[in-house]
Amino acid sequence: MAERFARGGRLIALGVTPQSRSDARHVAVEFVHPVIVGKRALPAIGLTLEGGELSRQVDLVAEAGDIAIAHDAERETVVALALARGRGCLTIAFDAGTGAEYELVPATGDPFVDQEIAETAYHVLWELCHVFFDHRGLLGGRDQRRTHDSGASSFLYPFLSESQDDLEAVLEDVRRSVVLKAEEVGKLREQVLVEGRATLEAAAAALCSAFEGGGTLLVLGNGGSATDAIDVVADFRAAPQGWPARRAIDLTEDVAIITAIANDIGPAAIFARQVIAYGRSGDALLALSTSGGSENVIEALAEARRRELVTVAMVGYDGGRIAAEQLADHVLVVGSENIPRIQEAQATAYHALRELVELAG
């Protein structure tokens, strides 16, 4: 992937199902807007059914030297991926039977867990692309340097900030780090579920009460958390387990509304204004934030409370203002400073929340 990016290639993420649509969007935002300060934006686009037939979109966009990633094995996705491969794209998939050159298939039998593992995998792919950029000798066709410096990538792969003069040693360190990252996020997910059990159960009970009263769940977030909002709403409307559909609205979905509010009022109001429009007493709001301090999230939570909505927040780091000031009725903190790992653990948390709602309902 790094070699293709270095030669001017682009990443095309494909998804047809409601859940894989969120993953396609998540991959695109991670590569275009990296959390590593100073790192280059890598060209990536998510193609889903909003743009029409997937293979027709790929036919218009894909070029030799690009990369195509499939997030499901639906027929339309498989056809589009085959077209991309025939065009000369490197092909990767997170489902079996896609015909991709590289299939990374979790196959646990639980669609939620499979998706969580796939999210960790594409986060690690993104991280490694930047590591390979910073270690020139690891890329074919680039000048090798005797010493390699990971620069701003060092907080993701600390050992690589040390001088290295052996490319195989660097690669072996990367291999070990991938295993350590899997162990790290596994422990973090377990910690969130164990320490956050009471919060998740209370939040699930509150959501059940809202749904039973005819209420609607509003969901929001910024950047990667916006794609998680897409996923949450997909899981409530069309759970892959076949559970009954629940009323939910994604406040990140309508670009026209968001850009109108941001342009006319300011970005801090993009969610609060929608809470004013859609929120009613008895509804619920779920806010997703890695920092716990985003102004537009805080304003939306405040507006939701004024309108007597149940409020739930999932936040990272130490919880930020949202946790410190108890700006939501139910606050779940993922205690990590690594944004990809926070998002991965939050996915586990909101999947557990969705399942708890079904069990309680």
PyMOL commands that set and color helices and strands:
alter all, ss='L'
color gray80, all
select helices_A, chain A and resi 2-6+18-32+49-51+54-61+75-86+111-134+136-138+151-155+158-161+167-195+197-212+224-237+255-264+267-269+272-278+295-306+320-324+339-360
alter helices_A, ss='H'
color red, helices_A
select strands_A, chain A and resi 11-14+44-47+67-70+90-93+102-103+217-221+248-250+284-289+310-315+330-333
alter strands_A, ss='S'
color yellow, strands_A
deselect
rebuild
show_as cartoon
